[in-house]
Amino acid sequence: MKYINCLLIMAATTVAACSSKPEEPATVKESLPEWQEGYMDIHHISTGRGDAILVIMPDGTSWLQDAGDCGTSWYSTGQGCALLPNSTRSAGEWIAEYVRHFTAGTPSAGELDYAWLTHFHGDHIGDPETALKGDRGYRLTGITMVGDMVKIHRLVDRAYPGYDIPTETLCRREFPLYNEYRLFTDWQMKNNGMEMEGFEVGSDDQFRMVHNPSAYGNFSVRNLCGNGYVWTGEGTSSEKMYSADPSTLDENMYSCGVVIQYGKFRYWNCGDIPGTNWKDYSSQERTFETPVSKVCGPVTVMKLDHHGTFDSTSEECLKNLQPKEMIAISSHVLQPYTESVRRMMDTSIYPGERGLYVTTDCSRDKLGDLFSAFKPAGHIVVRVYGNGDSYQMYVLDAKTGTYDVIYKSGIKTL
């Protein structure tokens, strides 16, 4: 295995960070090898407009984690990323096309066995201001667009069925798509057979394989946190992470999170949970990353919380998780933030090499030389091989719509 030179960063202390480069970026056009039973694929879809992660479980069960469309306000003011691969379709349409393409050879075949919304912000669920008119009584953006184009068998969100966490009024306040989303879910349940569930903190069977589960006893999904609660590590019990009035909690604090385990491989996605306080928010108990990462323990791959914003990816979280690969889903010129990248690269927080990935390059100018620590931007695919004993990282072209491989790592043994 080859190593690139360590990048020295002078901050309060000297930071030394190394990034491995097992193989050179692909120079000949190639496609991602087709999924095979026994593989687990985790696709971080690059639209420039929010989170969308497609998981294909070892038996072919398909699972979409978020379907964001943050609209055009950031981009129109020079702060946001361009819509990828282009603006001829909405983010939701591009996500649906991606799902159809990469589930085509699986038992799910163009459908989603699960969709899951970590929380109700537009870059995770959709933006009503730029929603398109539909013909089923609801407008189309983000998850409502994806669900209009791709059949969803079961949808899980943090507040179903009452949407009263902490109250319906406060839920609506941070859930701009509320009315359209409720029209969408009502229509899909009545006319398209979609089932719905509220996220269950502590559960290890809410997201389970549906095609051939008996063949993969070493696969599981543990629900770590949601609605301000964290799994205790015992059974399915949970406990509160805050003591203040719940009405002071913001939507990021209500984010749901999971750890996926397949053999020795572990993957973290906890939405936008914060790791430090932010003076602009009412609650100053926002260090949720600490208890969640502590009960989770070390992981192989981390999807950065809150897109790598300065209030996330805390030192304590990184100490607890010690990820080998870190992935930032970027829709803004500041994502990931400089402070977070410095922590990600700091080998005094935890030792060892780590791979850094980002879905867009719109933070290149803000990060400057730090951006060179990242692999090429695009759709980031983690492929975990049979029994979860090894994995490989791929980056696919997100700017042309071809999904050509533009980078691949070597196969890494766990």
N, C-alpha and C positions, 0 to 999 in steps of 0.2 A: 504494500500500500504506500502511495506517495503522499507527502504532506507539503502544503504550501508554507511559506515562511510565516512565523507568528507575527500578528499585527500588534504593535505596542501602542497603547493609548495612554496618554498622560492625563489623569484626572486628579481626584483627591489623592489617589494612590496610583501606582503604575499598574495597568491592566494588560495582561498578556493573554491573547486569544488565538487559538489555532483552529483552522478549518481544514478538514480532510478533503482530498480530491482524488478519489480512487480511479476515476477515469476522466478523460477530457470530454468537454461538451461534444455531442454528436455532430459530425460534419457531413454525414450523408443522410438524406431524408429517410426516415424510418417511422413506422407506426408502433404504438404500444402493443406488445404481443397480447393476443386475446386472453381474456380471463378464462381460467380453467377451474373446475370444481376443486376445492381445497385451498385456492388462493383467497385472500381477503384484499380487496382494493379500497383505498380511501382517496377519493378525488376532491381536491380543493379547487372549485370551479372559479376561474378568473373572469369576472364581468366588469370589474372596476366599480361596481355599484353595491357591494355588500357581500355577506357570507352566503355560501351555498356549498355544501359538502355532500357528495354522494358516496355512500358506503355500500359495497357489495360484499356480503358475508360469505364465509367459506362454502355454503351450500347454494349461493346465488340469491339469497334474500336481499332485496334492495331497500335502502334506507336513505332518505334525503334529510339532512340536518340543516334547517333554515333555507330560505329562498328570498334573499334580500334584493331590494331595489330602492336605493336612497334618493332617487329622483335626480334632478339636474341642478339643484340650488348650489351645491358645492362647486360643481364644474363650471357653472355660469359665472361664478365669482373668482375663478382661477384657483380654487382650493381643492377641487375634486379631480378624480381620474376620468379619462375618456371611457365611454362605454365600449366594451370589447366583445367581439372583434370589431364591430362597427355599430353605427346608430340606425341601421335599417330595421332592426328589431329591438324590442325592449329586453331588459335583463331577464325577466321571467321567461320570455320566449327562447332566449339563448340557453337558459338553464334547462328548459324542457327538451330542447334539441339535444343537449349534452346527455341528459338522462336517457333519452331514446337510443342514442348512438352507443353508449357504453353498457346498456343493459340488454342490447339486442341478442347477444349470445348467451344469456343467462336464463334460468327458469322464470325470472320475472318478466322478461321480454317486453320492454317498453312500458312497464308499469312500475309503480312504487308500492312495495309491501307496507312501508312506513314512511311518513313524513313527521318531522319533529321540529318544533319552533322553540329555540332556547329562551326567547323573550320577545316582547312586542315592539321593538324599535324598527323603523323603516328599513334600515340596512340589513335586517334579518327577516323581515316579513313583507315589506312593500310600502310604497308611498302613494297615498290617495291623490295627491296634487297632480301627479303625472299618469294616473291610471287611465286605461283605455276603456271605452264602452264595450260591454259584453252583451250577449243575447240571452242570458239566463237570469237576469235580474240583479247582477252584481258587476262592479267594475273590475278591471283586470290589471293587476300589478303584483310582482313578487309571487307569493304563494298562491294567490287566487288565479294568477295567470298560469302558473305551472299546473295547478289542479284542474284547470279548464282544459289543458292540453294532454295531460298524462293522468291516467286513473290512479288515485290514491286509495289504498285499501283501508289504512288506519292512520289517523292524524292525532298527534299528541301535542298538547300545549300546556303551559304552566297553570292555567286558571279555569279550564273546562270543569264543570258545566256552568257554574254561576257567574264567573268573571267578577267575583267580589273579593279578590285578594289584592290589597287589604279591603277595599270597597269597590263597587262597580264604578262609582264616580272617579275615584283615583286611578282605577285601571284604565278607564277611558282617557284620562288626562295624558297618559304616556303611551297611548295606543291609538294613534291617529286613524288607523285603518279599521277601527273597531266595527263600524256599521257595515262596511263592505265585506269584511271578514265574516261577520255573523250571517249575512245573507248568503255568502259563499258556502259556509259549512252547513247551513240549513238545507240549501238546495242539494248539495252533494250527498248528504245523509238521506234525504228523502228520495232522490231520483237516481243516484249513482252508487248506492250501497256502501258509501264510506262510513266507517266507524270512527268514533272519537273517544279519547281518554284524557284525563288530567294526569300530568306528570307525577309519579310516585317516588318521592325521595326515599332512598334506601333499597328500593326494589332491585332484584337482579334477574327478573324475568319479564319485564315490560317490553323490552326489545329482544325478542328471541327469534331464532331461525324458524322458518315456516316450511321449507321445502324438504330438507333432509337433516333435521337437528340431531338425530341419534348418532350420526357419523362424526360429530365434532363436539365431544364432551369437554374439550379444553377451550371452548369459546364461551364468553359471557360478557354481558354489559351490566355494569353496576351504576345505578343512578346516585350520584354523589351529593348533589345539592339542588335547591330550588326554592323559590319564595322565601329566602332568608333562612332556610334550614339546611343542615348538613348531616349526612349519614354518620352515625356514631362509630361504625366499624363492627358493630354487633348486630347480627340478624338483619332486620330491615328497619330498625329504629333510627330516629333522627332527633336533632336538638336545634334550638334557635341559635343563630349567630349574632344576635343583636339584643339590646335591652330597651331601646328607645321606642317611642310610639311608632308602630309600623307605617303610619301615614307619612313619616319622614323618609322612608326608604325610596330610592329611585328605581327605575325599571332595570338598570344594570345590576343592582343588588339583588333583584328578584330572578336573575338569570338561572336557568337550569343547567346542570353539567353532568357528564358521564365519563367513565373510563371503560374503554373496550379492551378486553384481554383475549388474546388468541395464543395459547401456549406461553412462551416467554415474552411475547410482544405485547406492549401496552400503549394505548393512545388516549390522550386527554383532550376533551372539548368541553369547556365550561362557559360558553357564550361570552358575555362581557363582564363577568364578575370582577370587581375591583380588588386591588391589592394594597392600596394606600388611600388616605383621605384626599379629598379635593374640596377646597374651601367654598366653591360655588354651589355645592350640594348641601341640602339641609342636614342630612345625617353625617356625623363624623365618626361613624363606626364601620367604615367601608373596607376594613382589612379582611375581606372574606376569603381571599386566596389562601391565607395562612391556615385556617382550620381545614379547608377543603383539600389542599395539597398535602397536609399532614396525614389525613385519614386515607388519602389515595396512595401515597408512596411513590417510588421511582417509576418513571414511564420511559418508553422508547421515543415516542413522538409527541410533541406538544403543539396543539393549535393555540397560538397566543391568545390570551384573554384580552378583550377590548382592543383588538387589532394592534397590540403593542403600544397603546397610548401610555403616557408617563405614569398614570395611576395603576398600571398593571405590570405583570411580569416582575413582581417584587423579588427582592433578594431572598426573602424567606421562602417564597414559592419555588424559586429556582433551586434552592438548597434541598427542598423536600422532593422535588420531581426529578432533578438531574437529567433532563432530556438529552438524548443523543441528536435529535433533529428538532428544529423549531420552525414553525410556519406562520407567517403573518399574512392575513387576508387584508389587503389594502384598498381603500376607496378614497383616500385623502392624501394630500401631499405630505402630511406629517406622520403617516402610518407606515412603518413603526417609528416611534419617537426616538430621538438620539439617546436620551437617558436609558430607555429600555434596551436599545441595541448594545450600549456599553455594558449593561448588566448581563445580557445574553452572552457576551463574549468574554466575560470576566472569569478566568479560571481560578481566581481566589475564592469565588463563591462555591464552585464545585469543580473538580478537576476533570481533565479529559477533553478530547476533541468534540466538536459539535458542528452540525451542518445547519446553515441558515438559509431559509427560503422565503420568498415574498411573491404574491400573485401578480403585482403590477410594479412598474418601475417609476411611478409618479412621485415617489419620495427621493429619487436619485439626487436632485439638486439640494434638497434640505439636508440629506445625510452626508453629502460630499464623499470623502474618501471611505467613510464607513460603509457605503453602499457596495463597495467591491468585495465585502465579506460574504455577500449573498450570491447564491447560484442565479442563473438567468431567470427572469420573471416569467410566469405563465401559469397554466394549469398544473398544479403540483399533485402528483400521484404517489402514494405509498403503496407498494405491493408487498404483501406478506405471504410468504410461501408456506407450503403444506406443513401442518402441525405448529406453525408459529415459531419456528426455530431460526428463521432468517427473513430478511426483507431487503427491498431495493427502492431507491428514490428515482422518480422520473419527473421531468418538467416537459410539458407539451406546449406547443405554440398556441398562444391565445389571441394573436393579432390577425391571423389569416383565416381562422375557422377550419384549418386542415387537421389540427391535433397532431402535427408532426412532432416527434421527439426532438427536443433541442438540448437536453441534458439527461444523462443517466449516471447514477453512481454504480459502483460495484455491488455485488450481493454481500450483505453484511450479516454475519452469523452472531446470534445472541447466546 
